[in-house]
Amino acid sequence: MIKITLAGVNHKTAPVEIRERIAYPKESLSSAVQALARQDSVLECLLLSTCNRVEILTITSNIHPSPDFFTDFLSKTHPALTSVPLRPHLYYKTDSEAVEHLFQVTASLDSMVVGEPQITGQVKESFEICRKENSVGPYLNQIFQRAVSSAKRVRSETAISHLPVSISYAACQLARKIFQDMSNKSVLLLGGGEMAQLTARHMKKMGVRSLTLMTRDPAKGEPLAAEYEATYAPMSRLDDILSEADMVVCSTGAETYLLTVPIMESAMERRGYRPLFLIDIAVPRNIDPEISRLSNTFLYNIDDLRSVVLSNQKEREMETFAAKEIVRQEVAQFEKWRAERSAVPLIQALRQHTEEIRLAELDRFSRTLDTLPDEARKQVLLLTQSLMNKMLHPTYQTLRNSSNIDEAWEWITRCYGLPPEILSRNGSHEDTSPKEREGKSVLDSPLSDLPLPGEQTC
């Protein structure tokens, strides 16, 4: 029986100091997926890494990987984590609970900001990376398709995503609370990614006096600055811009601090120790937390925005009940698909067993049958087939609708006396290991494509 297991760490279970240490940069995600797919027990796998979570979903046969399997993997792929106890921060879910969690994540019901749209795109991106690494098979493909379907239904059938609330929006709301009037303020925005662009858009709506966009790559930064009516500045001008800005917002993919204590000490001296507000919404963080010790520097990170986020999403909470009901419906549909798919080998084994019995009985009466005219003998053969199919049809339907296929296996083998060699010949599960799938399509195979036994009911 196929087992689905999910484990992870997110903004609810671990502070940013832990999350930034286990995050996988985009350039290393593929190698991490490869390492996970090579684990002996793993048939399919998905690895999701965002600023607020790292989650691992595995498809295995017969046994769920233990929580230690996941903490060991995270530690091995992050050598600096050897001294950090991950288990207290890890959540662990299996089968339908694991699927429901991923559906809620994809629909942004588990985000720090409920309803924010970025997470759906991040799940799609992670899935595509895993697909390219050949770690996706029929089960993960089905889970992914239904997770995206849930997210689309939540967006279209509820108002949960119609309100302008996001981490970027929360950062801008914090800026408004600090300064009250933004029309005479100068803001430096470090970064050109999606979060940075959302921040730029909100800042312009708030009417900031000047917005400076700074990136490492001018080819990317200059067009973005023009799009948001901002001024572009290269990183070489960081010291000059810091001496002039009222606020700095950081959101880059850098793995090291861009703003360090020496840089800020020099900047504060040049600005005459005029107050400077810094908001770091990047994971890993872009601003050294020690900067908060400097006089007249006020630093906020992504966790500090939690209270702002909570106050801005109250209106969305009324929609979460309807959204979760949509997710539950999609999970139920997936579980129905999973039960049907899991029942196929057992139905095949049962059909083969009963067919062998039927043929053996016909052989036992072969002398009598041989005395019959050809047409009468054909009718007898059809009659035995029809009787067998009519008697087994309710069993087939029960197996397809079974919520516990493991119990069904035990019940069927006892009731019908299926010999072990028939079960092993048909297989107790579909082997979807990456090695076996190499070179094959990862598109989902619907149940209708599987070799289900015929069910004549003449």
N, C-alpha and C positions, 0 to 999 in steps of 0.2 A: 504494500500500500504506500502510495506517495505521501510524504510528509512535508509540510510547509512550515518553516520556522523563520521568525524575524527577531532580531536583537539590535539594540541601538542606544545611543546617547543623544539627548536633545536639550533644548533650553529649559525644560521643566525638571530635568534630572541632574544637570551638571552646569556649573558656572562657566563663563566664557574662558577662564584660564584652562579648563579641561578641554572644552570643545575645540579651541584653537590648536591644541596639541594633537588631537586625533583627526582633524580635518585632512582630507586628501586634496591637494592642489590638482587642477585639471590635468596638468601634464603627467601626474603620477597615478591618475585614477585607472588608466588602462592596465598598467603593470600590477596594480592591486587586484583588479578583477581577474587577471590571469593567474595570480597566486591563489586566489580564492577558488577559482574553477579547478585548479589542480589538486585540491584536497580530495582524498580518496572517496569520501562519502557524498560529495557534492555532485548532483546531476545538472542543476541549473542554478544560477545565482545572479543577484542584482545588488549593486553597491551604490548607495545614494549619499552624497556628501554636500551639504550646504552650510551657510554660516550658522544655522541653528540646530543642525543635526547631522549625525552620521548613522546610517542604518544599513544593515545587511540582511537580505532575504535569500534563503536557500531552499532549494527543492532537493530532497533526499528520499531514499527508499527505506521503508520499514522503521527507521529510528530517527527521532529528532536530535540534532546536534545539541549538546549541553551548553549552558551559558559560558562555561569555561572555554569551549571551542571558539566562541566569538571574542572573548577577552584575550585569549592567546593569539588569535589572528591579528587583532588590533595592535597588540604589543609587538608582535613580530614585524609588522609592517610600519611600526613607529618605534624604532629602537630607543628613543628618548623617553618612552613611556614605561620602561621597566620598573621604575620606582613609584609609579602612580597606581594606586588601587582602583581599577576600573569597575569592578563588580558592584560596588555600592551605587554607581551611577547608571548601570545597565538595566534596561527593561527588556523583557523576554516574552515573546508571544508565539503561539503555535496555531497552525491550521486556520480555521475561519476567523479566529481572533487576530491572527497575523494579517490575513487578507483585509479584514475590516480596518485595521490600523493603517495599512498602506493606502487604502481607498480614502480614508479621512485625511491623511497627509496630502495626497494628490489633490483633493478638493479644498485644501487649505482650512480644514476644520481643526487641525492640530498645530497650526502655526502660532507664533507669538502674536501676530496680527491676523485674526480670523478673517478669511476671505481675501487675503492678498493674492494677486494672480501669479506672482513669480514662481511659486513652488511647482505649479503644473508644468511649466516649461523646464524646470530643473529636473523633474522626474523624467520627462521625455528625453532630455539630453543624456541623463544617466543610462536610461534604457538603450539608447542608440549606441552608446559606448560599449555596453555589455553585449549588444547584438553583434557589433563588429568584432568583439573578442570571442564570439561563438559560445557565450555562456547562457544564452537564452534558448529555451525550447518551447514546446507546446503549452506547458503549464504557466511559465512566466509570461509568455505572449498573451495568453488568455487573461491572466491577472492584470497585465498592463493595459490591454484594450478596455477592460471593464473599469479599471481605475480612472482612465481618461474619460470614459463615458459618464462615470459618476460625477467627475469634476464639471463636465459640460452641463449635465442636468442641474447640478447645484447652482451654477452661474445663471442658467436660463430660467429655472423654475423657482428660484428664491431671490430675495433682494440682498443676499449676504455680501455680494461683491460690488454693489452699486454705490457704496459709500466710500469716499476717498480716504481710506486709512491704510497705511503701510509703514514699514520702518522708516523709510525716507520721509513720509509725511509726518511721522511722529517726531523725527529730528527737527523738521521745520516748525512744528508746533512748539517744541521746546525752545527754539530760537525766538519765536514770537513771545513766549512767556518771559524770556530773559530780557528782551529789548523792548517789548510792547510795540514800538513803531520801527519797522524795518526799512522805511523809506530813506533813511540817512545812514544806512549801515553798509559796510563792505564785507563781502563773504568770499573766502578762498575755498574752492572745491577741488580736492585732490582725488583724481580717479575719473575714468571714462566709461565704466561698466554700467549695467542696467540700474543698479541702486544709485549710482552717481547721477545718471541722467534723470531719474525720477526726482532726485533732490533738486537738481537744477530747475526742473519744470515747476516744482512747488515753490522754490525760492523766487522765481520770476513772477508767479501769481501773487506772492506776498509783497511784491514791489520793492525788492532790495535796490539800493542806490547803484551798487556795482557788484558784479559777479565775475570772478576770475576762475577759469578752468585750467587746471594744471595736470598734464599727463606725461609719461615717459616718451610716448610716441607722438610727435607733432602731426604725423599723417592721420592719426585717429583723433587727436585732440582739437585740431584747428576746425575741421568740419563740425564737430559737436559744439564747439564754442559759438560758431556762426549760427547753428540751428537754434541755440537757446539764448541768442543775443548776449553772449558773455564775451569776456576778453580772454584770449588764450595766452598762457605764459609757460615757457619751458621750465623744467625742474631746476635749471641753473639759476633761476631768479627767485628761488624759494625764500632766501633770506630777506630779499627786498620786499616781497609780498607779505611775509609774516610781520614785518615791521609796520605795515599799513592796515592790515585786515582787522575787523572787529570780531570775526568768527571764522573758524576753520572746520570744514567737514571732510573727513577722510573716508573713502570707500574704494580701496584698490585691492588687487589680488596679490600684493607684495607679501612675502613671508617674513620680512624683517621690518623693524621700526623705521618709518620714514622721518618721523619727528622724534628726535632724541633729546635728552637733557641738555647736552652742550649746544645743540642747535637752538633750543628754546631759550637758554640762558642768554645767548648772544642776541636773539630776537627781542627778548624782553628789555634788554639794556638799550637797544636801538630805539624801541618804542617808548622809552621813558617809563617803563613798568605800568603802562596803561593796561587795564584789564583785557584779557583775551580769553574768549570762550572756544573750546575745542570739543567737537563731537566725533567720536570714532565709531562708525557703524560697520567696520570691517572685521572679518574673522578669517585668518589671524589678525590681531589688532595692528594698526598702523602707527599708533602713538604710544610711546613708552609711558606706562602708568605712573612712573616716578615723576613725570612732569607735573602732576597734580600737587607736588610738594612745593613747587616754585611759587613765589609770591605773585598774586593777581592772575594766576592761570587757573581756569576752571574747566576740568576735563570730565566728559561723560562718555561712557562706552555703551555698547548695544544693550547690556543688561540694565543700565540706568534708565533706558527708555521704557522699561516695562510699565511703570506707573502711567506714563503718557499714553502708551498703547491701550492699557486697560480702560482709561477714561474715555478714549476715543472710539472704542468698539462696543460700547454698551448697546447701541442701537442694533448691532449685528447679532447680539445674543438671542434676540427674539426669533431670528431666522435659523438658528443652529438646529433646532428640533426638527424642522422640516428637512433641512439638509441631511441630517443624520438618518432620517427615515429613507431618503433616497439612497444613501450609502447602504443601508441594511437591505434594501430591495436588490441592489446590484450584487451584494455579497451572496444573497440567497440564490440569485441566478448563477453565480459562479459555482456555488456549492452543488447546485443541480448538475451543472456541466461536469464538475469533478466526479460526482457520484456515478454519472453515466459512463464517463471514461474509465473510471476505476473498475466498473462492473464488467467491462468488455472481456478481459481475460477469463473471469469466472464463468461468464455466459458461454464463452467458447469452450471452456473445459467441460462444462455441464452438457453442452450440445454434443461434443465429441464422445463423451462417456455414454450418453443415452443412445447415440447413433450406433456405437459399437454393440450395445446390448440388442438393439433392434436388428442389426444385421446378423448377429449370432443366433437370434431366435428364428429369423427367416432361414438361415442355413440349416437349423435343426429340423425344420419342417420342409426342407427343400424337396424331398421325395414326393410329398403330398402336393406341393406347389407345382412340381414338374408335370403332374397329371392334368393340371388345369389348362384350358385353352389360353393362348397368349393374352387376349384381352382381359380375361378374368384374372390372370396372374398380375397384370399391370394394375388392375383395380385393387387387388390385395395389397400390393406394394404402396400405392397411394393411400390406402386406408391406414396402414401402419404409420406412415409419415404424418398423416393428418391427426391421428390420435395422439402421437407423441407431441406434436406442436401445440395442439389444444391443451394438453395436460401441462406442458411446460410454460406456456405463454404467461399465466399469472405469476410464475416464479421469475421469469425474465423482467416483467414490469416491476415487481417488488424489488429486485436487485437494482434496477435503474433508479428507483426512487429511494433507495436505502440511504439513511443518514450516517450509518456506521458500517462501511463495507467490510471492515475486519471481522465484525460479528457475523456478517453475512457469509464470509468465507467459511467460518467455523460451522455455521448452521448447515450450509449446503453440503459440505464435505461429509458431515455426520449423516444427514438425511439421505443423501444419494450415494454415499459410499464411494466418493471419487478417489481413485488410487493416486498416490503421490506422483507417479511418473506422468500422469496426464496433466497435473497442475504444473509440474516443472517444464513440460513440453510447451504448454501454452504461456507460461510465465505469470508470476504474481504481480508484476508491474511492468510498465513500459520503460525500458532503459533509455533515458534521455541524456546520457553523459556527453559532455562536450567532445570527447574523443570520437564517440560513435557518430556524432552529428557533423563532424568535420566535412565540409564540402556539401552539406545538405541544406535545404531551405529551412529557415526558422519560422516561416509563416505557420500560423496555427493550423492543425489538422482537425477539422470538425469530426464529430462522432460519426457522421454519415460516411466519412471516408474510411472508417475502420471496418475490418472484416467481421461485421456482426453476422451471426447465423441467420439464415432465412427463417421466416415464421409463416409458413403456409397455414391458412385457417379455412380451407375450403369447406 
